[in-house]
Amino acid sequence: MKSFLITFVFLLLFVGGDPCFALQADEILLIVNRNNPASIELAEYFREKRQIPVSNRLAVDMTDGEDCSREEYQQQLLEPLRNYLAHQQGGKIRCLLLFYGIPLRVAAPELSQQQWRKLEDLRHTRKQIDWQLEHHQLTEEQTRKYQQKSRQLETQINKLRLADQRAAVDSEISLALNAAYPLAKWQPNPFFVGFQKQQNKLLFNKDQVLFVSRLDGATPEIVRRVIDDSLYAEQNGLRGRAYFDARWALPEQKRLSGYALYDASVHHAASLTEKISRLPIHLDQQERLLQSGEAPQAALYCGWYSLGKYVDAFDWQRGAVGYHIASSECTTLKKDNSQVWCKRMLEEGVAATMGPVAEPYVQGFPLPELFFGFLLDGYYTLVESYFLSVPYLSWQMVLIGDPLYRPFRNLAVEK
């Protein structure tokens, strides 16, 4: 994930797209929860609007909370899906669309009694060490040793808890075509353009991965509005301004990683948008975030870093796409008082957004220049733009929006 991505995306964008690559309506499977009436109603509304075949629907029985166990995920969602795909009639399913009522997160596998006992022993030992650090006067050397031991125990605890085997339902289910794979951490995404030269080294090829998006939000009314606004923007064109909120000036150094890479990618996304679209661009290069009233007529937004604290700077246009890079921005879409960015942007008017359900580390986020570059191309749908730009699957990221949404379809028609 170095600077070669910038050159790569420019080549992909300007050699011209293939309109046949775009996802088709009959390639989408709608997945709804029978235990939530709104889930079924919204799927039918979307199906009629997008002319999805009636047979392209799977109803499952599971919790309609935001979290599910690994066992429930496997038995109530994954197995019915695999059974549907094994016996489907007609065209090939390439994309899963999860509706309001399907959980956001799948937990790690259950621990055995022996594992639980060991976990409790480790936690007890760590509490004792932390108590020593807090209540005793220790030498500098003793303090250093206790702190080191505490960190080591925390690492052991997280490993035993299988914390890195939790995932977004959406990201996990993208690998539903595969019988088994390691659950620890992530799996490289074969669609990610940064991995194209490594295809023979990846665990999966493109035929083994399903695109996944969801239509979700705090209320059914928000989901219905997202559907309507996406169709409106496609018909009338996405109008307004594009806001890119970087934290620092673009460095001269080309080979970047970590935060510096993603901040530079925000800059490059702004540059691409200015070259490709007709949208006026606002690029902020200060650490402070855009503040209230500073982003009128917002059609596109990408910025960072306000952790779980939405800043209401935006007057969102119909069909707007918002992307805030921070570690907890899709941990909930339902909790009343939550200020995470995905939830709040949907409540305030965006039609598409993305974010993590748990800590993804910075390299787990989609590259802004890639996501917006493909979306601006006009040939690629929202879900294709996302999968071409997100590095890892079986991990924490979620895409929310109509998978068929092409806000800049008019640009593709004009080429």
C-alpha positions in Angstrom: 0.0 0.0 0.0 2.6 2.5 -1.2 2.5 5.4 -3.6 2.2 3.1 -6.6 -1.5 2.9 -5.8 -1.9 6.5 -7.0 -0.5 5.6 -10.4 -2.5 2.4 -10.5 -5.8 4.1 -9.9 -5.1 6.8 -12.5 -4.4 4.1 -15.1 -7.6 2.2 -14.1 -9.7 5.4 -14.3 -8.4 6.8 -17.6 -8.1 3.8 -19.8 -11.9 3.7 -19.8 -14.3 1.4 -18.0 -16.2 -1.5 -19.2 -20.0 -0.9 -18.6 -20.5 -4.7 -18.5 -18.4 -4.8 -15.3 -21.1 -3.0 -13.4 -23.1 -5.1 -11.0 -26.6 -6.0 -12.3 -29.9 -6.1 -10.4 -30.4 -9.8 -10.9 -26.9 -10.5 -9.3 -28.0 -9.2 -5.9 -29.5 -11.4 -3.1 -31.6 -9.6 -0.5 -31.2 -11.0 3.0 -33.9 -10.1 5.6 -34.7 -11.1 9.1 -38.2 -12.7 9.6 -38.1 -11.5 13.3 -38.2 -7.8 12.2 -41.2 -6.8 10.0 -39.4 -3.7 8.8 -36.6 -5.8 7.4 -39.0 -7.6 5.1 -40.9 -4.4 4.2 -37.8 -2.5 3.3 -36.4 -5.3 1.2 -39.7 -5.4 -0.8 -39.6 -1.7 -1.3 -36.0 -1.8 -2.6 -36.8 -4.9 -4.7 -39.5 -3.1 -6.5 -37.5 0.1 -7.0 -34.5 -1.7 -8.4 -36.4 -4.5 -10.2 -34.7 -7.3 -8.3 -36.1 -10.8 -9.2 -38.6 -12.0 -6.6 -36.6 -15.2 -6.2 -33.5 -13.2 -5.1 -34.5 -13.0 -1.5 -33.4 -15.0 1.6 -35.3 -14.8 4.9 -33.5 -15.9 8.0 -34.5 -16.3 11.7 -32.1 -14.7 14.1 -31.7 -11.9 16.6 -32.4 -8.4 15.3 -29.9 -6.9 17.8 -26.6 -5.6 16.6 -24.6 -8.5 17.9 -24.8 -12.2 17.4 -22.9 -15.2 18.6 -20.6 -17.1 16.2 -22.9 -20.1 16.6 -26.0 -18.1 15.6 -24.2 -16.6 12.7 -23.2 -20.0 11.4 -26.5 -21.8 11.9 -29.0 -19.0 11.3 -27.4 -17.0 8.6 -24.4 -18.7 7.0 -25.9 -22.1 6.6 -29.2 -20.9 5.0 -27.2 -18.6 2.7 -24.9 -21.5 1.6 -28.0 -23.7 1.0 -29.6 -21.0 -1.1 -26.5 -20.5 -3.2 -26.1 -24.2 -3.7 -29.7 -24.6 -5.0 -30.3 -21.2 -6.7 -31.9 -21.1 -10.1 -31.0 -18.7 -12.8 -28.1 -16.2 -12.8 -25.1 -16.1 -10.5 -25.3 -14.1 -7.2 -22.4 -11.7 -6.9 -23.6 -9.4 -4.2 -25.4 -9.8 -0.8 -27.5 -6.9 0.5 -28.2 -7.1 4.2 -31.3 -5.3 5.5 -32.3 -3.5 8.7 -32.6 -6.2 11.3 -29.5 -8.2 10.4 -26.8 -7.9 13.1 -23.7 -5.8 12.6 -21.2 -7.9 14.5 -20.4 -11.6 14.9 -18.6 -12.7 18.1 -15.5 -14.9 18.4 -16.1 -18.6 18.9 -17.2 -19.7 22.4 -14.4 -20.6 24.8 -14.1 -24.0 26.4 -14.4 -24.4 30.2 -10.6 -24.9 30.3 -10.0 -21.8 28.3 -12.3 -19.8 30.6 -10.5 -21.0 33.7 -7.1 -20.0 32.2 -8.6 -16.6 31.2 -9.8 -15.9 34.7 -6.4 -16.9 36.2 -4.7 -14.4 33.8 -7.1 -11.6 34.7 -6.7 -12.2 38.4 -2.9 -12.1 38.0 -3.1 -8.9 36.0 -5.3 -7.2 38.6 -2.8 -8.1 41.3 0.0 -6.5 39.3 -2.0 -3.4 38.6 -2.9 -3.1 42.3 0.8 -3.3 43.1 1.5 -0.5 40.7 -1.3 1.7 42.1 -0.9 1.1 45.8 2.8 0.6 46.5 5.9 2.8 46.2 8.1 1.0 43.8 11.5 1.7 42.4 11.8 2.8 38.8 13.1 -0.6 37.9 10.3 -2.4 39.7 7.7 -0.2 38.1 9.1 -0.9 34.6 9.1 -4.6 35.2 5.5 -4.6 36.6 4.3 -2.5 33.6 6.0 -4.8 31.2 4.4 -7.9 32.9 1.0 -6.2 32.8 1.3 -5.6 29.0 2.4 -9.2 28.5 -0.7 -10.4 30.4 -3.0 -8.1 28.4 -1.6 -9.6 25.2 -2.2 -13.1 26.5 -5.7 -12.3 27.6 -6.7 -10.8 24.2 -5.2 -13.8 22.4 -7.1 -16.2 24.7 -10.3 -14.2 24.3 -10.0 -14.7 20.5 -10.6 -10.9 20.3 -9.1 -10.8 16.8 -11.7 -13.4 15.6 -14.6 -11.0 16.1 -15.8 -9.3 12.8 -18.4 -7.3 11.0 -21.1 -9.7 9.8 -20.8 -8.0 6.4 -17.1 -8.6 6.1 -17.3 -12.2 7.3 -20.1 -13.2 5.1 -18.3 -12.0 2.0 -16.3 -15.2 2.3 -19.5 -17.4 2.5 -18.4 -19.4 -0.6 -15.5 -20.9 1.3 -15.8 -23.8 3.6 -13.0 -22.9 6.0 -10.4 -20.2 6.5 -8.4 -18.8 9.5 -10.6 -16.5 11.6 -7.7 -14.7 13.3 -7.4 -11.1 12.2 -8.1 -10.6 8.5 -7.8 -12.1 5.0 -6.5 -10.1 2.0 -9.2 -9.0 -0.4 -8.4 -10.2 -3.9 -10.5 -7.3 -5.4 -8.3 -4.6 -3.7 -6.2 -3.0 -6.4 -3.1 -2.9 -4.3 -3.0 -6.7 -4.2 -3.4 -7.3 -8.0 0.3 -8.2 -8.5 0.0 -10.7 -5.6 -3.0 -12.7 -6.8 -1.2 -16.0 -6.8 -0.2 -15.5 -3.2 -3.6 -14.8 -1.8 -5.8 -17.3 0.0 -8.8 -16.4 -2.2 -9.4 -15.4 -5.7 -12.2 -13.1 -6.9 -14.6 -15.9 -7.7 -14.5 -16.9 -4.0 -15.6 -13.5 -2.7 -19.1 -12.0 -2.7 -19.7 -8.2 -2.6 -21.6 -7.2 0.5 -23.5 -4.0 1.4 -26.3 -3.2 3.8 -29.3 -0.9 4.0 -29.6 0.0 7.6 -29.9 2.9 10.1 -31.5 4.0 13.3 -35.0 3.8 11.9 -36.8 2.2 8.9 -37.6 5.7 7.7 -33.9 6.5 7.3 -33.4 3.3 5.2 -36.3 4.2 2.9 -34.9 7.7 2.5 -31.5 6.3 1.6 -33.1 4.2 -1.2 -35.1 7.2 -2.5 -32.2 9.6 -2.4 -29.8 7.2 -4.2 -32.3 6.8 -7.1 -32.9 10.6 -7.1 -29.2 11.4 -7.4 -28.7 8.8 -10.1 -31.5 10.4 -12.2 -30.6 14.0 -11.5 -26.9 13.8 -10.9 -25.2 14.3 -7.5 -24.8 18.1 -7.0 -23.1 20.2 -4.4 -19.6 20.5 -3.1 -16.9 18.0 -2.1 -15.1 18.4 1.2 -11.8 16.7 2.1 -10.6 17.3 5.6 -6.9 16.2 5.9 -4.9 16.7 9.0 -1.6 17.8 7.5 -0.1 19.3 4.4 0.7 16.8 1.6 4.3 15.6 2.2 7.0 15.6 -0.4 7.9 12.0 0.6 6.3 9.5 -1.7 6.7 6.2 0.1 4.3 6.5 3.0 2.6 4.2 5.5 0.2 4.3 8.4 -1.5 7.6 9.2 0.7 9.5 6.8 -0.4 7.3 3.9 -4.1 7.8 4.7 -3.8 11.5 5.2 -2.0 11.7 1.8 -4.8 9.6 0.3 -7.3 12.2 1.4 -5.3 14.8 -0.5 -5.2 12.6 -3.6 -8.9 11.9 -3.4 -9.5 15.7 -3.4 -7.2 16.0 -6.5 -9.0 13.2 -8.3 -12.4 14.7 -7.5 -11.3 18.1 -8.8 -10.0 16.5 -12.1 -12.9 14.2 -12.8 -16.0 15.8 -11.4 -17.7 19.2 -11.8 -18.0 19.5 -8.0 -16.3 22.5 -6.3 -13.6 21.2 -4.0 -12.8 22.3 -0.4 -9.5 20.8 0.9 -8.7 21.6 4.6 -5.1 20.8 5.7 -5.4 21.7 9.4 -5.7 19.3 12.3 -8.9 20.9 13.4 -12.0 19.4 11.9 -14.5 21.3 9.8 -16.9 23.0 12.2 -20.6 23.8 12.3 -21.8 25.7 9.2 -18.4 25.2 7.3 -19.6 22.5 4.9 -22.8 23.7 3.1 -24.2 21.7 0.1 -22.1 18.7 1.0 -22.2 16.0 -1.7 -19.0 14.2 -0.9 -17.0 14.2 2.4 -13.9 12.4 3.5 -12.0 13.3 6.7 -10.6 12.4 10.0 -10.1 12.1 13.1 -12.9 12.6 15.7 -13.4 9.3 17.5 -17.1 8.6 18.1 -18.0 12.3 18.1 -19.8 13.5 15.0 -19.3 17.2 14.2 -22.4 18.7 12.6 -20.6 20.8 10.0 -22.6 19.6 7.0 -25.7 20.5 5.0 -26.0 17.2 3.1 -27.3 17.0 -0.4 -29.6 14.3 -1.6 -27.5 11.2 -2.4 -24.4 12.5 -0.5 -21.6 10.1 0.3 -19.7 10.5 3.7 -16.6 8.8 4.9 -15.0 9.6 8.3 -11.8 7.6 9.1 -11.9 6.7 12.9 -11.9 3.5 14.8 -15.5 3.2 16.2 -17.8 4.9 13.7 -20.0 2.0 12.9 -20.1 0.3 16.4 -23.8 1.0 16.5 -26.5 2.3 14.1 -29.3 2.1 16.7 -28.2 3.4 20.2 -30.1 6.6 20.9 -27.4 8.7 22.3 -24.5 7.5 20.2 -22.6 10.1 18.2 -20.6 7.7 16.0 -20.2 9.1 12.5 -22.0 6.4 10.4 -25.1 6.6 12.5 -25.2 10.4 12.7 -24.4 11.0 9.0 -27.3 8.7 8.1 -29.6 10.5 10.5 -28.5 13.8 9.0 -28.9 12.8 5.4 -26.1 10.9 3.6 -27.1 8.1 1.3 -23.9 6.1 1.6 -21.2 5.7 4.2 -18.8 3.1 5.7 -17.0 2.4 9.0 -15.7 -0.2 11.4 -17.7 -2.1 14.0 -14.5 -2.5 16.1 -10.9 -1.4 15.9 -9.7 -2.2 12.4 -6.3 -0.5 12.6 -5.6 2.2 10.0 -4.6 -0.3 7.3 -8.1 -1.9 7.5 -9.8 1.2 6.1 -10.6 1.7 2.4 -8.1 4.0 0.7 -9.9 7.3 0.1 -8.3 8.0 -3.3 -9.3 4.6 -4.6 -12.9 4.6 -3.3 -13.7 8.1 -4.5 -11.7 7.5 -7.7 -13.7 4.5 -8.7 -17.0 6.1 -7.6 -16.3 9.2 -9.7 -15.5 7.1 -12.7 -19.2 6.4 -13.1 -19.0 2.8 -14.4 -18.5 1.3 -11.0 -21.3 0.9 -8.5 -21.0 1.8 -4.9 -20.3 -1.7 -3.7 -17.7 -2.3 -6.5 -15.9 1.0 -5.6 -15.8 -0.2 -2.0 -14.4 -3.7 -2.7 -11.8 -2.3 -5.1 -10.5 0.0 -2.3 -10.8 -2.1 1.0 -7.7 -4.2 1.7 -9.1 -6.8 4.0 -12.1 -9.2 4.6 -13.2 -11.2 7.5 -12.5 -8.1 9.5 -14.3 -5.0 10.8 -15.5 -2.7 8.0 -19.1 -2.2 6.9 -20.5 -0.5 3.8 -24.0 1.1 4.1 -25.9 2.1 1.0 -27.6 0.9 -2.2 -25.0 -1.4 -3.8 -26.1 -0.4 -7.2 -25.8 3.3 -6.5 -23.8 5.2 -9.2 -24.0 8.9 -8.3 -21.8 9.9 -11.2 -23.4 7.7 -13.8 -23.7 10.7 -16.1 -20.0 11.0 -16.3 -19.7 7.5 -17.6 -22.3 8.1 -20.2 -20.5 11.2 -21.4 -17.2 9.3 -22.0 
